[in-house]
Amino acid sequence: MIDATITVTGLRKRFGPTTALDAMTFTVAHGQVTGFVGPNGAGKSTTMRVIVGLDAADEGSALVGGQPYRRLHKPLHHLGVLLDAAALQPSRTARDHLLWLAHSQGLTARRVDEVIDQAGLGSVARRRAGGFSLGMRQRLGIAAAMLGDPAALMLDEPFNGMDPEGIVWMRGFLRSLAAQGRAVLVSSHLMSELQDTADHVVIVGRGKVIADTSVAQLLAAASQGRVTVGTDDPAAAQVLARSGATGVTVTGAQTLSVTGMSAQAVVAALNAGGVTFSEVSAHRATLEQAYLDLTRDAVEFRAADGPVTR
């Protein structure tokens, strides 16, 4: 398979007085799905456009397999791209849309039929794409991105418009691409889907990289070693404090949050102290929680009560 590692180094880009990218730097490695997330205005779409040469960076470089995208011979063999599912001629059928792209890259009609089946478009291949739902257009965009059997893929919000069946399909499809050794970059606002799909995550805000780490490491750090204890025994807090807990906080009528001890150590301490309890569970943060904590100061617009409004 062609080496098509995506390498972004020191990208800077301004649109008038607005800084869109500020030394953006990260790498998308083979064999994993990399989630690319951040608030609106964080620079995700601009970065993707720079990678494929639709926008020119003021400084820095964006390389695919060590080369700028514009220098790639038959680029669909190197990088499959879905930036806008609506970017098609609506009067063309799905198959004709793919044939048009295939001919530009020296690909055959047989390859078109293969990606149609791969994207689950067989029953609608001869329908005009202008009548497709957003979810079906996403599938058509995926089929187009796969035409060249590329070593890397870059997909902007591919879960948008997908029904539950489509989301399940997309999740499995992305995982299968990584398992084949491809480099996969996926931008999405659906944190729950990325948590179940991505191996690695690049979180950005105001044009800068805020975090560049594995999903497992990010969730472990966000969980902060907390353990939830369900008990109505008033002695529980004192027993845990004496046993080495660095913090015991009452979080509910019969719930404690404990730090500084593993779940196993908490159970041992409670049993040794004769404390009755109904639950002991290690807290596991979600990707959404970790993301919100990291991007708290990087959102473009925020309502008075906190949530992002754009």
N, C-alpha and C positions, 0 to 999 in steps of 0.2 A: 504494500500500500504506500502511496505517495506520502512523504513527510509534509504535513500541512498544519503543524503547530501554529497557533495564532499568538503572536507576540506583540504586545502594545507597550511602547516605551516612551515615557516623558511627553505624552501628547498634550499640546496646548492649543486652544482654539477660542477665539473671541468672535462674537457677532456684535459689531458696534461696541457699545460700552459694557456688554455682558460677557463675562468669562464663562464659557460652556465647559471647557476642559482645562484642568490645572494640574499638569504633570501626571496625567493618567497613565498608570503602569500596571500591567498584569500579564500573565501567560495562561493560555488555555491548552492544557496538556492532553495527549492522546489517552484513550482508555477511560475517560471519565466525563460525566456531565457537570459542567460548571454553570451554576446559577449566577446571573448578572442582575443585581437588584439595587434599587434605590428609589427615593421619592421622585415625583414629577420634577423635571428640571435638573436632575442630578447629572445628566450627561450620557445616559445609556444609549439613546438613539443616535446622538451625535458621534459617539465612539464607533458604533456599528457602521454608520455612514462613512466615517473616515477609513475604516478597515477596507471597505470595498471601493473607495475612491470617489464616492458621491459628494463628500465634503473634503476640502484640503486642510490639513492641519497647519497651524502657524509654526509649530515646532514639534519635534519628536517623530516617531515612526510607528507604523502599524504594518506588520509583516505576516504573510501566510507562507509557511514553509521557508522562511528566510528571505522572501521577496515581496515587494509591493504587489498588491492585487493586480494592478494594471499591467504588470510585466508577465503575468502568468499566461502560459500557452494553454488554451482551452480551460479557462478558469473553473468551469463547472466540475472538472475532474478533481480539483483541489479543494474548493470551498463551495458548499451548497448554502444558499442564502434565502431566508424568508424575512423580509422587512415589512412588507405591506401586502396583506392578503387580497386587497382590492386592486392591486396593480395588474390588471389584465384587460383584454379587449372583451367587453361583455357579450358581443355578438358571436364570438367564437365558441365552439363547443370545448369542453374540458380537454378532450383528446387533441383537437386541433391546436389549442393553446400550447400543449406540451410538445406537439410535433414541430411547431414553429420554433420553440426553444431548442429542441433536439437538433434540428437541421443546422442551427447556428454553431453547434459544437461538433458536427460530424457524427451525431448519434442516430441510431436507427429507430424505425417504428416499433421494432420488437422491444427495444429498451423502454419506449413510451408505454407500451402495454404492461411491461413488468412493473413500472412504478405506479401505474393506475391500480393494479391489483394490490401492490404493497400499501397504498394509501387508502384502500377500501373504496375506490371510486368506480368499480366495474359497472355498477347498475346505472350510473349517471354520466358515464364518459362521453356520451353523444348528446348530452343536453347542453344548452347554452349556459356558459358560466355566469352570465349576468343575472340569471335567476337563482343562483345558489345562495343558501344561507351563509352567514359568516363562518360557521363551523365547517361547512363543505368547502368554502373558499380556503380555509386554513389547510384542509387536507390536500387541495389542489396545489397550494403553495409548497407543502411538504413534498408532494410528488415532483414538482419542478426542481426543488432543492436536491432531490435524490437522483436526478437524471444522469449526472456524470459519475455516479457511484463515488462521491467525494470522500476524501480522508478526513474532512472537517465540515461541520455544519454550524451555522449561526442563525438562530431563530429568535425573532422579536415577538414576544407575547403570543406564542403558538396555542396556548390554552384558551384564548379569548373566543367566545362564541361557541365553544364546545359543549355538547350535552354530556350528561354523566358517562354514557357509553364512550363518547369521544375522548373524554378526559382520561378514562382508564386506558383506552387504546394509545393515546399520546404518551402517557406515563411509561407504558411497557415498550413502546417504540423507541423512545429516547434511551431507555436503559439498554435495549438491544443494540443500539448504535454504539454506545460506549463499550459494551461487551465485545464488539467486533474490532475494538482498538481505535475507533474514530475519536477525534476531539469535538466536543459538542458544547457550544455556548448558547445558553437559553436565558433570555430576558423575560421576567414575569413579575406580576404583582400578586400572584396567587402563591403565597408562602407555603400553604399546606401541600400544594402539589410539588413544589421544589423540595420540601423537606423529605418527601417520599421518593424523589427522583434524583436529586443532585448529590454528587460526591463532594463537590467543592463549591464554595460560594465567594463571589467578589461583590462586596457591598460598597456602593459609592454614594457620595453626597456633595453637592456644589462642585462637581467636576473633579473631585479627588477620590482616591480609594480610601475607604474607612477601614475595611477588613478584607483580608485575602487569606482564607483558611479553609480547612475541611469542615463540612457540616457537623461532623461528630465533635470536633474540637470546639467549634462555636457553641454548640448546645451544651457541652460539658461546662464551658466557662460561664454560660448564662445561667445554668442550674445552680452554681455556687455551692455545690455539695449539700443542698438543703434536704431535710427529711421531714415528711409530714407524719404526725402521730395523732391518732384518734383515741382520746381517753377522757373520762370524766373524773379521774382520780386527781385530787388537788396536790398530791405528793409528787406527781410525775415531773414537774419542772425542777424541783429541788433534787430529785434522784438523778436526773440527767445532767444537771449542772455539776453535781459532785462527781459524776462519772466521766467528765471531760468535755462536755458540750461547751462550745465557745459562745453560743447564743441560743436562748429558748424564748420564743415569742408566741403569745396567745393570738391565734388567727381566727378563732371561732369559738362558739359555746363549748365545744368539746374537741378542739383541734389546736395542736401546737406545731410550730415550725422550728426545727432544730438544725443548727449548723455545727460543724466541727466533729461530727461523728457519722460513720456510715450507718446504713439501715440495719446491718447485722449487729453493730455495736450498740445501737439504740435498743434493739430487741433484747440483747443480753443484759443490758443495764436495767431495763424495766423488769425483766424476770427476776434478776438478782434482788431488786428492791421491793419485790412483791406488788408491783403496780399493775393493775388491770388495764388492758388496752384492746381496742377493736381494729386498729389499723396502724401499720408502719410501712411507709412507701417512700422510696427515693424520688425527689422532685425531678421531673424532666421538663426543661424549658422547651418551648416550641420555637421554630425558626421565626415565626411572626413576632414573638416576644423579644427574641434576641435582636431582630431587625429594628423594632421600634426603639429599643434601648440605645442602639448604636446610632440611629439616624434622628434622634430626638431634636438635635440642633441643626439638622441639615435639610428640613423640609422647606419647600418654597412658599407654601401658604398653610396657615393653621388657624382653625377656628378658636374661639375663646375658651372652649372646654377641652381642647386638645387635639381632636382628630384632624387628619389632613383633609382639606376641602377641595382639592383639585386632583 
